[in-house]
Amino acid sequence: MKILHTADMHIGTKNSSLPLDRQQKLQQTQLLQIGELFDIAIRENYDLILICGDLFHKKTVPAKLANLFFHNVEKFSKPVLYIKGNHDEKFEFVSYPSNFIILDENNPYLKIGDVNFYSNKINLTKLEKSFNNNETNILVGHGDIYNSKDNDYIDLSSILSLENFDYVALGHIHKFSKEIFHNNLVVYSGSLFSNGFDECGDKGFVEVNINDKNTDIKFHNFAKIKFFVKQVDITNKNDFESIVLEIEKALVDINKDDFVKIELVGYFDQNTEKYLSLIKDKFSDYYIDIIDNSRIKINFDEIYSEKLSFKAEFLSLVSNCEEDEDIKSKICQIGIEALKGENLSL
């Protein structure tokens, strides 16, 4: 069986921190790509699409968005198996195509051909009765299996210690990962799209091929619009042109539709003028947010030589403290920044 494993589409989500036109472009691109996802599933002859939760972002979404999604489900015609996530657990499914199948507490087990699908919420007694080691068995869940303090923590240990599955498909964590967990291949497909700078990196889906109890998987990078955070070290870049050149290097692999946060780091000369507004204008073809975490480079020897100087007196006091040298160095840096009226390196 060839399965397309995806999760966390969050249809209907909005990033209100972005300008309205960029919000709309991001959302419209994602909606078009959902259609492309189903086109891939049809063209590449997938047998089933598995959606591991958070299909919708909240319990109510505009009808046109739900209709668009279910139109693609109907077009695919083969089974689309879905479990609810923490975002869409209260979404009311009133009308949907017959090939859209919900796996939940009331319907925790489904057999398609010789492949058995189990919700992680299945009763263990029912699991034992229906489990057949000679067939393909897939466990499906949505939640965090690592952090027991997470409100959406799911404990798979009791199920996985009872039976061995050919594949464990999960959603909730928005980054692709695979590992052997209690002797089972456990895979988070990651989110299909990124919606903020807290979700940088490649986003996509997982192709799962299971034949004769052998499982092969492949991650497919899919999202067209991505978010990046790029650190740019401006140490010894003491003029506008040098800083611009460093930013240009950081943008080499960035598309014009992507979102980029440039974080300036390092130490700059006290006579350097960075012209941050002009830098943003220089790269107006991109969506760029600039965060300045660079610090002024302080010449301590020069300050020590100053006469009748508060800064020199401060450095002398700190140097005579009984503290670790690294700690004294940080205290000196922050103290001089404060006396100069600069942003503090905290």
Secondary structure, DSSP 8 states (H G I E B T S, - for coil): -EEEEE----BT---TTS-HHHHHHHHHHHHHHHHHHHHHHHHTT-SEEEEES-SBSSS---HHHHHHHHHHHHHH-S-EEEE--TTTTT----S--TTEEE-SSSS-EEEETTEEEEETTS-HHHHHHH--TTSEEEEEEESBSS-TTSTTB---HHHHHH---SEEEEESSSS-EEEEETTEEEEE---SS--STTS-S--EEEEEEEETTEEEEEEEE--SS-EEEEEEE-TT--SHHHHHHHHHHHTTT--TTSEEEEEEESEE-TT----HHHHHHHTTTSEEEEEE--EE---HHHHHT-SS-HHHHHHHHHHTSSS-HHHHHHHHHHHHHHHHT-----
